[in-house]
């Protein structure tokens, strides 16, 4: 039968085979449960600052110097401002006189604006057939140009069907042609490679997404000043996506029909 003993905050479990050491739980620790203080997410202000003195900064950023906490609180009350601890780990802590409510509101607005302006590069996809006719090619190229101007990457997929699969060089030449046609706006980020029945190439924009958004904002401001309609960001094109879906279904139907004919 195992025996146990308490020593230096640890349990020792012993039997004829081995000793094991285990830490005490909260309930088993001497003096009762250990309470963990919650993490402070906001700075201490006014009477919550419990230090004998602080390095005080004025409301306009001027250095007041090291003063007793009582004097700092008096200055805050006289100025109808808050005393905010901005560097609690400094020795002594640094505190600043400010309107804390206004500061929190402005900080929240800045964070919200930063999230709105955050640039996310989106990968658009264009699907082509190896024997695409000139008009359709120009339409597809126009989409690629528009996406690259908007700072988005473009995944170009060549769909091979039936006997086209034995002619991969057709798809490769088409991808090379497209890359050359848009070389002023983008570069080949991923060279053409075969992926099953498809051949894929990725074109990256020379212009970053943030730059594209900045140019769009400038264009909108200029349009407003001239009394003209504001340009719209090309972030979602329902007609384009519908066309791509129809083309994909048509290609799949054609492949299915060819397979049935071969089987018969």
Beta strands, then each sheet from edge to edge (+ up, - down):
strand 1: 3-7
strand 2: 10-14
strand 3: 19-23
strand 4: 53-57
strand 5: 63-68
strand 6: 82-87
strand 7: 94-98
strand 8: 123-129
strand 9: 153-159
strand 10: 186-195
strand 11: 198-205
sheet 1: 1+ 2- 3+
sheet 2: 5+ 4- 7- 6+
sheet 3: 8+ 9+ 11- 10+
end
